[in-house]
Amino acid sequence: MTQKIGFVGLGAMGLPMAANLLAAGFHLTVYNRTASKAEPLVAKGAHRAARAGDVAHPGGVVVSMLADDASLEALVTGEDALAEHLAPDGIHLSMSTVSPATTRELAAYHASHGSVMVAAPVFGRPNAAQAKQLRICVSGPADAKAKVKPILEAMGPEIFDFGDNVGAANVVKVAGNFMIAAALEAMGEAVAMMRKSGVDPAAALDMFAKTIFAAPVYQGYGPLIAYGRFTPAEFRLPLGLKDIDLALQAATAANAPMPMASMLRDRFVSAIAKGRADLDWSAIALGAADDAGLKESR
C-alpha cells in the first residue's frame, strides 16, 4: 500500500522536495499559506488541504519545510495543532532550518501530545532539491528515523544521522550555514583585493574551485561573487541573517564564543540596510567591495 503523507511549506525548497515525493510514489496532501503554490503538485495528483492541520492523520507522517521558528511553532502548537492531529504515534518530520532549542521544545510538546518529532534539516539550494541531491542531517528517536528513511531517500542521496538528541541535526545545520557564510565573506574579501590589484577574480576563483578549494560552496558561489550575479536570489539576505542569528543563539547557549559569526551578522545587517534585501545571501561579499571603495560589479 502506498504511504500517504502530508507536506506543509511549498516555497523555493519545499515545492521541489514535495514533487520528488510524488514522483517516488507517495500520496501527498499538501498545504501552503499561498494556496496557488500548490497548483503544480495538484496537477500531478496531490490533494490540497484547506488548513495545515488537515494534512495530518493519526499515526501518519507530515513533512514541514518552513521559513522560521515562529512558523514551525505555530504549525505544531497553534490552531492547526499538528502535534495533536498526528497522535497517537504519528511523526512530524521537520526539515526547516530552525533553532536547536525550538526543535527540542517542540519535540517535547509532540511527546506530551502522543506524537513524535524528527529533525531533518538539509544542505542544498533549490536546484539541488529539484535534482534530489540534498544532503540531509537527521536526529531523533531511532524507530521514528527508521520509519521516515524512505521519505528522506526520495529527496537526497546522503543521510547523516546525528543520534537520538532531536536538536543535534539543527546544531549541525546552523554550524554548516555559518561556515558557508564565512566562505562567502572570505571570497568577497579575496575578490575585492584581486580587483584592486588588477587580477581577474573569476579566473582565480575558478582555479581555486578546481584545486585547493574543490568544494560545492566554492564551486557554486564563486562565480556568483566574481561576476556579481546576486539575482535571482535562491536564498535571500534576510534568511542568511536569520541563520547567523540562530548560530549565535546556539553558541550563547553552549557558552562557545563565535566572533566571526558576530562579524558576519554585521555584514548581513549592513547589506540589508543598504537596500540589498532582495539579493542572494552571497551578496554579503559586496561589503568587502564597499570597504575597498569599489563599485558593484553587477
C-alpha positions as CSV (number, residue, x, y, z in Angstrom):
1,M,0.0,0.0,0.0
2,T,1.4,3.4,-1.0
3,Q,2.1,5.6,2.0
4,K,0.0,8.7,2.5
5,I,2.0,11.7,3.9
6,G,1.3,15.3,4.5
7,F,3.6,18.2,3.4
8,V,3.5,21.8,4.7
9,G,5.5,24.6,3.1
10,L,5.8,24.9,-0.6
11,G,8.4,27.6,-1.0
12,A,11.5,27.5,-3.2
13,M,12.8,24.4,-1.4
14,G,9.5,22.7,-0.3
15,L,7.9,22.6,-3.8
16,P,10.7,20.6,-5.5
17,M,11.0,18.4,-2.4
18,A,7.3,17.6,-2.4
19,A,7.4,17.0,-6.2
20,N,10.1,14.4,-5.7
21,L,8.0,12.6,-3.1
22,L,5.1,12.5,-5.6
23,A,7.5,11.1,-8.2
24,A,8.6,8.4,-5.8
25,G,5.0,7.2,-5.5
26,F,3.9,8.7,-2.2
27,H,0.4,10.0,-1.9
28,L,0.6,13.6,-0.8
29,T,-1.7,16.0,0.9
30,V,-0.2,19.5,0.8
31,Y,-0.7,22.8,2.3
32,N,0.8,26.2,1.7
33,R,-0.3,29.6,3.1
34,T,-0.4,30.9,-0.5
35,A,-2.7,28.2,-1.9
36,S,-1.7,28.8,-5.6
37,K,1.7,27.5,-4.9
38,A,0.2,24.0,-4.6
39,E,-1.1,24.1,-8.2
40,P,1.9,22.3,-9.8
41,L,1.6,19.5,-7.3
42,V,-2.2,19.2,-7.5
43,A,-1.8,18.9,-11.3
44,K,0.4,15.9,-10.6
45,G,-2.0,14.2,-8.3
46,A,-1.5,15.8,-4.9
47,H,-4.5,16.7,-2.7
48,R,-4.6,20.3,-1.4
49,A,-5.7,20.8,2.1
50,A,-7.7,23.9,3.2
51,R,-5.8,24.1,6.5
52,A,-2.3,23.0,7.6
53,G,-3.8,20.6,10.3
54,D,-5.7,18.8,7.6
55,V,-2.6,17.3,6.1
56,A,-2.2,15.0,9.1
57,H,-3.9,11.9,10.3
58,P,-3.4,9.7,13.4
59,G,-0.3,7.7,13.2
60,G,0.7,9.3,9.9
61,V,3.7,11.3,8.8
62,V,3.9,15.1,8.0
63,V,6.9,16.8,6.4
64,S,7.3,20.5,7.1
65,M,9.6,22.9,5.3
66,L,9.0,26.4,6.8
67,A,10.8,29.7,6.9
68,D,11.5,30.2,10.6
69,D,10.9,29.1,14.2
70,A,7.7,31.1,14.6
71,S,6.1,29.4,11.6
72,L,7.1,26.0,12.9
73,E,5.9,26.7,16.4
74,A,2.5,27.9,15.0
75,L,2.1,24.7,13.0
76,V,2.9,22.4,15.9
77,T,1.1,24.2,18.8
78,G,-1.2,26.7,17.2
79,E,-4.8,26.4,15.9
80,D,-3.7,23.7,13.4
81,A,-2.3,21.7,16.3
82,L,-0.2,19.3,14.3
83,A,1.1,17.5,17.4
84,E,-2.5,16.6,18.3
85,H,-3.6,15.7,14.8
86,L,-0.8,13.2,14.4
87,A,-1.5,11.4,17.7
88,P,-1.2,8.6,18.5
89,D,2.3,7.8,17.3
90,G,2.4,9.9,14.2
91,I,5.7,11.5,13.1
92,H,6.4,15.1,12.3
93,L,9.5,15.3,10.0
94,S,10.8,18.8,10.5
95,M,13.1,19.8,7.6
96,S,13.3,23.5,8.4
97,T,16.4,25.4,9.4
98,V,15.4,26.4,13.0
99,S,16.9,26.8,16.4
100,P,18.0,23.6,18.1
101,A,16.3,24.9,21.3
102,T,13.0,25.4,19.4
103,T,13.3,21.8,18.0
104,R,13.8,20.4,21.4
105,E,10.9,22.3,22.9
106,L,8.5,21.3,20.1
107,A,9.7,17.7,20.3
108,A,8.7,17.7,24.0
109,Y,5.4,19.2,23.0
110,H,4.8,16.5,20.5
111,A,5.7,13.8,23.1
112,S,3.3,15.3,25.6
113,H,0.5,15.0,23.0
114,G,1.3,11.5,21.8
115,S,3.2,12.2,18.6
116,V,6.9,12.2,17.6
117,M,9.2,14.8,16.1
118,V,12.3,14.0,13.9
119,A,14.6,16.8,12.8
120,A,16.0,16.6,9.3
121,P,17.4,19.9,8.0
122,V,19.0,19.9,4.6
123,F,22.0,21.3,2.8
124,G,21.4,22.3,-0.8
125,R,19.8,25.1,-2.8
126,P,16.6,24.8,-4.8
127,N,18.4,23.3,-7.8
128,A,19.8,20.5,-5.6
129,A,16.3,19.9,-4.2
130,Q,14.9,19.6,-7.7
131,A,17.7,17.1,-8.6
132,K,17.2,15.0,-5.5
133,Q,20.7,15.9,-4.4
134,L,20.0,17.3,-0.9
135,R,22.4,16.3,1.9
136,I,20.1,15.6,4.9
137,C,21.0,15.7,8.6
138,V,18.8,13.7,10.9
139,S,18.3,13.3,14.6
140,G,15.6,12.0,16.9
141,P,14.2,8.6,18.1
142,A,15.7,5.7,16.3
143,D,12.4,3.9,15.5
144,A,10.9,7.1,14.0
145,K,14.0,7.7,11.9
146,A,13.8,4.2,10.5
147,K,10.1,4.8,9.5
148,V,10.9,8.1,7.7
149,K,14.1,6.9,5.9
150,P,12.3,6.0,2.6
151,I,10.8,9.5,2.6
152,L,14.3,11.1,3.1
153,E,15.8,8.8,0.4
154,A,13.3,10.2,-2.1
155,M,14.8,13.7,-1.6
156,G,18.6,13.1,-1.3
157,P,21.3,10.6,-1.8
158,E,23.0,11.1,1.6
159,I,21.5,11.0,5.1
160,F,23.7,11.7,8.0
161,D,22.5,10.5,11.4
162,F,23.4,12.6,14.5
163,G,21.8,10.5,17.1
164,D,18.8,10.5,19.4
165,N,19.1,14.1,20.7
166,V,16.5,15.7,18.4
167,G,18.2,19.1,18.4
168,A,21.5,17.7,17.2
169,A,20.8,17.9,13.5
170,N,19.8,21.5,13.8
171,V,23.1,22.3,15.6
172,V,24.9,20.8,12.6
173,K,22.7,22.7,10.2
174,V,23.3,26.1,11.8
175,A,27.0,25.4,12.1
176,G,27.2,24.5,8.4
177,N,25.4,27.6,7.3
178,F,27.7,29.7,9.5
179,M,30.7,28.0,7.7
180,I,29.1,28.8,4.3
181,A,28.6,32.4,5.2
182,A,32.2,32.6,6.4
183,A,33.3,31.2,3.0
184,L,31.2,33.9,1.2
185,E,32.9,36.6,3.2
186,A,36.3,35.1,2.5
187,M,35.6,35.0,-1.2
188,G,34.3,38.6,-1.1
189,E,37.4,39.9,0.6
190,A,39.7,38.0,-1.8
191,V,37.8,39.3,-4.8
192,A,38.0,42.9,-3.6
193,M,41.7,42.6,-3.1
194,M,42.2,41.0,-6.6
195,R,40.1,43.5,-8.3
196,K,42.1,46.4,-6.8
197,S,45.3,44.6,-7.8
198,G,44.3,44.3,-11.4
199,V,43.8,40.5,-11.3
200,D,40.7,38.7,-12.8
201,P,38.9,37.3,-9.8
202,A,36.8,35.0,-11.9
203,A,39.8,33.2,-13.3
204,A,41.3,32.9,-9.8
205,L,38.2,31.6,-8.1
206,D,37.7,29.1,-11.0
207,M,41.3,27.8,-10.3
208,F,40.6,27.7,-6.5
209,A,37.4,25.8,-7.0
210,K,39.2,23.2,-9.1
211,T,42.2,22.8,-6.8
212,I,42.7,23.8,-3.2
213,F,39.0,24.7,-2.6
214,A,37.4,22.0,-4.7
215,A,34.1,22.0,-2.7
216,P,30.5,22.7,-3.7
217,V,30.4,26.0,-1.7
218,Y,33.3,27.5,-3.6
219,Q,32.3,25.9,-6.9
220,G,28.7,27.2,-6.6
221,Y,29.1,30.6,-5.1
222,G,32.5,31.6,-6.6
223,P,31.1,32.6,-10.0
224,L,28.2,34.5,-8.3
225,I,30.6,36.6,-6.3
226,A,33.2,37.0,-9.1
227,Y,30.6,38.2,-11.6
228,G,28.2,39.9,-9.2
229,R,25.4,37.6,-10.1
230,F,23.2,38.1,-7.0
231,T,19.8,37.9,-8.8
232,P,17.6,35.9,-9.0
233,A,18.1,35.2,-5.3
234,E,17.6,31.5,-4.3
235,F,18.3,32.3,-0.7
236,R,17.7,36.0,0.2
237,L,19.9,38.0,2.5
238,P,17.3,38.2,5.4
239,L,17.3,34.4,5.5
240,G,21.1,34.4,5.8
241,L,20.8,36.9,8.7
242,K,18.2,34.6,10.3
243,D,20.6,31.7,10.1
244,I,23.6,33.6,11.6
245,D,21.3,34.7,14.4
246,L,20.5,31.0,15.0
247,A,24.2,30.2,15.1
248,L,24.8,32.9,17.6
249,Q,21.9,31.8,19.8
250,A,23.2,28.2,19.8
251,A,26.7,29.5,20.6
252,T,25.4,31.5,23.5
253,A,23.5,28.5,24.9
254,A,26.7,26.4,24.7
255,N,29.0,29.2,26.1
256,A,31.0,28.9,22.9
257,P,32.2,32.3,21.5
258,M,31.8,32.8,17.8
259,P,33.5,36.2,17.0
260,M,33.4,35.6,13.2
261,A,29.7,34.9,13.4
262,S,29.2,38.3,15.1
263,M,31.2,40.0,12.3
264,L,29.1,38.1,9.7
265,R,25.9,39.3,11.3
266,D,27.1,42.9,10.9
267,R,27.7,42.2,7.3
268,F,24.2,41.0,6.8
269,V,22.6,43.9,8.7
270,S,24.7,46.3,6.7
271,A,23.8,44.8,3.4
272,I,20.1,44.9,4.2
273,A,20.4,48.5,5.4
274,K,21.9,49.4,2.0
275,G,18.8,48.1,0.2
276,R,20.1,44.7,-0.8
277,A,17.5,42.6,1.0
278,D,16.2,41.0,-2.2
279,L,19.6,39.8,-3.3
280,D,21.0,36.4,-2.8
281,W,22.8,36.0,0.6
282,S,26.1,35.7,-1.3
283,A,25.8,39.5,-1.8
284,I,27.3,39.9,1.7
285,A,30.5,39.8,-0.4
286,L,29.7,43.3,-1.6
287,G,30.6,44.5,1.9
288,A,34.2,43.9,1.2
289,A,33.9,45.8,-2.1
290,D,32.3,48.7,-0.3
291,D,35.1,48.8,2.2
292,A,37.7,48.8,-0.6
293,G,36.0,51.7,-2.4
294,L,34.9,49.6,-5.3
295,K,31.6,49.9,-7.2
296,E,29.4,46.9,-7.5
297,S,30.5,44.7,-10.4
298,R,27.0,43.6,-11.3
